[in-house]
């Protein structure tokens, strides 16, 4: 059985999975990784990567592919709305699934904005910090 990023797929499935992964990697800002402990045969996942290194945990998983007996199964992300929850990957549905996966990627993009504090709260925090520093210097 051919191995795709650490997960074994049937020979007819592996080429289709490799094509999908190749196309999505060309789009950029994503990573592919294997989750071998998912039963019964593991799972291949793709996630959006932030433009800056943050935590080791992946957020924004937009694609999950599981090997099947006849066809690979594509699982829709929990927070995506387009498409079916479970889809079979065949050579006839590959292009349609690729477009749906690109929509999922947009829908599951992690929020990269820095949380903004309310102006009054941030001013109080700055004033409190200055007062604390003055008290420490006085003692």
PEHU-V618233 format. One record per pair of residues at least 12 apart in sequence whose ideal C-beta (glycine too) atoms are under 8 Angstrom apart, sorted by the first residue. I is the first residue (numbers start at 1). GAP is how many residues later the second one is. Records with the same first field share a line. If there is no record, write none. Layout:
I = GAP, GAP
This chain:
1 = 13
2 = 12
4 = 13, 14, 17, 40
5 = 16, 27, 28, 29, 39
6 = 28, 30, 36, 38
7 = 27, 29, 34, 35, 36, 37, 58, 60
8 = 33, 34, 59
9 = 58, 63
10 = 57, 59, 60
13 = 54, 55, 58, 59, 76
16 = 56, 73, 74, 75, 78
17 = 27, 48, 55, 72
19 = 75
20 = 43, 45, 69, 74, 77, 78, 81
21 = 23, 25
23 = 75
24 = 22, 39, 74, 77, 78, 81
27 = 75, 78
29 = 19, 20, 22
30 = 16, 17, 18, 19, 32, 75
31 = 15, 16, 18, 27
32 = 12, 13, 14
33 = 12, 14, 25
38 = 28
41 = 25, 26
42 = 24, 25
43 = 21, 22, 23, 32
44 = 19, 20, 21, 22
45 = 13, 16, 18, 19, 20
46 = 15, 16, 17
47 = 12, 13, 14, 15
48 = 12, 14, 57, 60, 61, 62
50 = 60, 62
51 = 61
59 = 51
60 = 48, 49, 50
61 = 16, 47
62 = 15, 18, 39, 42, 43, 45, 46
63 = 14, 38, 41, 42
64 = 13
65 = 24
68 = 20
71 = 17, 18, 19
72 = 16, 17
73 = 13, 14, 15, 16
74 = 12, 13, 14, 15, 23, 27
76 = 28
77 = 27, 30, 31
79 = 28, 29
80 = 23, 24, 27, 28
81 = 26
82 = 18, 21, 22, 25
83 = 17, 20, 21
87 = 13
